[in-house]
Amino acid sequence: MNYTIKLVALAIILTVACGAVWAQFAKPEDAVSYRKAVMQVIGRHFGQMGDVVKERQPYDKDAFESDAKVVAMMARLPWEASLVPGSYDGDTTLKEKALKDRDDFLAAARQFEDASQNLLTAAGSGDQGAIKSRFGATAKSCSVCHKAYRK
């Protein structure tokens, strides 16, 4: 009996939670707007790290690690908004292929998340060789996904 009650409670919680996720994007335009905002923040902080890696800006461990934290945190956010039907129309660079190839798209997203987390770990170590290597791997994960799923 307890098992059944727990199972029903879990089903109700999951139903409400899933509904809340989809409700935050009541219209495809909301998903596009959200996704673009997340990507803009990622791009800004990733660009600042790129300037350091390319030696256009001096290395500051704390600033670099702060940028890496933002990218690692934001790397988890845009994927639900990328899978909203109709969010590949209009003012967006997302290809419909992301929705059609959902599993491959999410695998590419996970690679970016993992690479971003590895970059954060390297940033925390202060090892500039590791930082450059992890930055390159993260940049590669971006370009792989963009090549496949960006217009």
N, C-alpha and C positions, 0 to 999 in steps of 0.2 A: 504494500500500500504506500509506504513512504517513497519508494522508488518511483511509482506512478505519479505521485504528487510532485516530486522533484522534476520529473521529465516534463510534465505539463507546465510547470512554472518556467522551466528553461525554454520551452517552446514559445511561451508567451513573451518572455523577455527578448528572445531572438527576433520574434515577429515585430515587436515594438521598435527594437534597435534598427532593424533593416528598414522599416518604414521611415524612421527618423533620418537615416542616411539619404534615402531617395527624396524625402520631403525637403531637404535642404536645397535640392536642385529641382524645384517645382517646374521650371522651364529649362529647356536646353541652353538658353542664353545665360542662365545663372551658372550652369556648369562651366561654360566657356569662360565667363568672367572670372570665376574662382580659379580655374586652371591657369589662365593667363597671369593672374596675380601671383600665384605660387611660382610659376616659371620665371616671372620677372624678378622676384626676390632671389631665387636660386641663381639666376644669371648674374645678378649684381654681385653677390658674394663670391660666386665662382670666378667671375671676372677679376675681382680684387685679388683673389689668390693666384690667378693666372699671371697678373702683373708682377707678383712677387716671384713666382716660379721662373718667369721669363726675365727676371732681374730688371724690370722697369721701375719697380718700387723696392725699397729696402725691406729686408726680412724683419718682422717684429713677431716673435713667437705668440704673444698674447692676442694680437690682432688676427694673425693667421688662424689660430685655434678658434677664435670667436667666429670667424667666417666659416670655418669647417663645421662648427656646431650648428650654425644656421642651415647650411646645406644639408647636413645629415638629418636634421629634424624635418626640414621641408621636403626632403626626398620621398617621404612616406605619404605625402598629402594629395597629389594631383590625380591619382589613379582612378578612384571612384568617379571623379568628375570627368574622366576621360572615357568612361564607359556608359555615359548617359545617352540613350538613343537620340539622334538628331543634333548632338553637340559637335558634330563634325561639319555642319553646315554653317554658312554665314561667316562672321569675322573670326576665323580660326585657321590655324595651320595644321590641325589634326586631320589625318586621313581617316576615312570610314573603315579602313583596314584594321585599325586598332580594335574596333568593336567586333568585326568579323573574325579576327585572329586573336581573340581575347586571351587565350592561354599563352600564346607566344608573346603578346604585348605585355602581359603581367610578368612573364619570365624576364623580359628585358627590363621592366621596372624594378624587379627584385635585384637584378645585377647592378643597376644604378644605386639602389639603396645600400647594397652590400659594399660597393666601391666607395660610396660616400662615408660609410661607417669606417672603413679601412683608412680612408684619408684622415678622418677625425683622429683615429688612433695614432697615425703617423704624426699629425700636427701636435698632438699632446706630447710626443716623445722629443720633439725638437730636432730630430735627425733629418737634415735637409735632403740627404740622398733618398731616404724613405719617402719623404714628403713629395719630392719630384716624381718618384716612381708611382706612388699612389694617386697623385694628381693626374698623371698621364693615363692611368687605368680608369679613373673616374671620367675623364674627358672622353676616352674611348667608349665607355658605356653610354655616354650622352649621344655621341655621334652614331653609334650603332642603332639606337632607338630612333633618333631623328631621321636617319637615312630611310628606315623602314616605314615610319609612321607619321612623318611630317611632310606637309605639302611643300 
